[in-house]
Amino acid sequence: MISLDVGEKIVKEARKHWYAFVSETTGLVLAGILPFLLWPGILILDAPVKGNYYFFYSLVWFLFLWVILFVAWTNYYLDVLVVTNKRIIDIEQHGLFKHDLAEVRLDKIEDIKVEIKGFLPSLLNFGNITLQTAAAQQEFAIKQIPNPHALKEAIFKQQEELTKPHGP
């Protein structure tokens, strides 16, 4: 999926923070509990046929939720930021069959902005990084990255290594 140039090596990989996945799937988990909450009401009706239909529709509901959870996990797992010694590659998955790949060369980066908003992001240490570039695409945003300050430092270190004069 990623082809590296000659002499290029991967320095750091980062995925979205686990909280991004948990916050996205909390509603699915609550929707999965719903049939169990309604089951006592079905039993009170004392209609075995209705109970069988309810059980069948509950299984269909769980299957539907499982597919949505699978797609959410795939999107979470395949969203990745790769920092190499020459460039930054951001792969963002949209659904099962679509992804965006954006990259910026380290020598094109002019400024890096780290943004951590809110109590939970501060407590769990995740936030957004915005790269200001000299390229055609002015801003390059990466959202919900864990430990964004360390990632910023890794990018600056690679940028310094790239611009450092080689030789005696």
N, C-alpha and C positions, 0 to 999 in steps of 0.2 A: 504494500500500500504506500509506504514511504520509500522513495529511492534517495539514497544519500550520495553526495558528490564524492569524488576522489579525495581522500584525506579527511573527510568529515566523519565525526563520531558523535554519538548521542551522549549528552552530558547529564540531562535530567528529563524525567517524564513526570507529568502531573495530571491527575484526573480531578474532576469536581469533588468537592468535599462530600463525605457520606451524608451530611445533613441535607444536601440537595435532593438526594434519592429518597431519604426518609420523609421529607416534607412533601415530596411529590406523590408518594405512595400511601400516605396515612389515610387519605380518603378511600382508597381501594380496600385497605384492611378493615376500615369501619363498614364499608359496604359488604364485605365478606361476612361480618358478624351479624348483619341484619337478618338473614334467614333463621339463625338460632334464636334471635329475640322474638321473632314472630311464631316460632314453632309451638309454644304453649297455647297460643290463641287457636291454632289449627287443631290441637288435641282437644281443646274444650268443645269444639264443634261436634266432636264424636262422629266424624264421618271418615271412615277408613279410605274411601275412594278419594276424597279431597286431600287426605294426608298423602296418598301415593302421588297424586298430581303435584302437590306441594314439594314433595321430595324430588321429583323429576325436575321441576322448574328451578329448585334450589341448586341441583347439580349443573344445570345449564348456566345458571347465574355464576356459579363458581368457575366454570370453564371460561366464561366470558371475562371474568375478572383476572383469571390466571393468564390469559392471552395479553390483556392490557398490562399486567405486571411484568410479563416477559418483555414486551416492547419497551416499557419504562426502564427495565434493567439493562437491556441492550443499548438504549440511548445513553444511559449513565456510563456503562462500561466502555463504550466505544468513543465517547468524548474524551479526547486526550490532547495534552499540550506537550510538545517535544522541543526541548532546547538542545541544539547541537552547538558545536564550536564555530559554526558559520551562520546559522539562521535559527529562527523560531517557527515551528510548524504547529498550527492549530487545526485539529480535526474535530468537526462538530457533526454528530450523527442526528439526522432528522427522520424518525421512523425507521423501518427496517431496511429500506432500499435506497435511501438518499443520504448523502453526507456532503459537507462542505469542507474543503481543504484550503486553508489560507496560510501563507508564509510571508515572513519578512526577514530580510538579511540583517544581520547584526550591525553592519556599518550604516544602515539606513535609519536606525533608531536614534532619535534625538532626545527623548525624555520618557521616563517611566513613572506612571502615577499609580499608587496603591490606594485603594479605597475600601475601608472596612466600616460598614454602617450597621448600627444596632447593637443590642446587648448580646444576643446569641452569637453573631459573627465575631464579636470581640472576645467573648468567652471561649469559643471553639476555634478561634484563630483562622478564619477564612474570609476571603473578600474578592474584590475585582481588581484586575490589573489592566491599565490602559497604556498602550505604547504609542507615543507620538512619533510619527515617521516622516521622512522626507520623500517617501514614495507617493505614487498616485493615490493610494488609499491612505488618507491622513491619519486615521486612528485605527488601532488594532486592539479590540477589547476581549478580554478573557474573564469569564464570570465564575464566581464561587470556587476559587482555587484555594486549597489549604496552604497555610503558611505563606502568604503572598510576599512578605518581606524577604524571606529566604530565597524565594524564586527571583525576586528583583535583584538581590545580591548576586545570585548565580548568573543572571543575564549580564549584569555589569561586569562581572569577572571575565566572562567569555568575550565581551566586547573589548575589554582592556587587552586580553590575550591576542585578539585579532588585530588590534591597531598597534600593538607593541612592535617596535622595530626588531627584526630578526638578524642575527649575525653579530660579529664582534664590534 
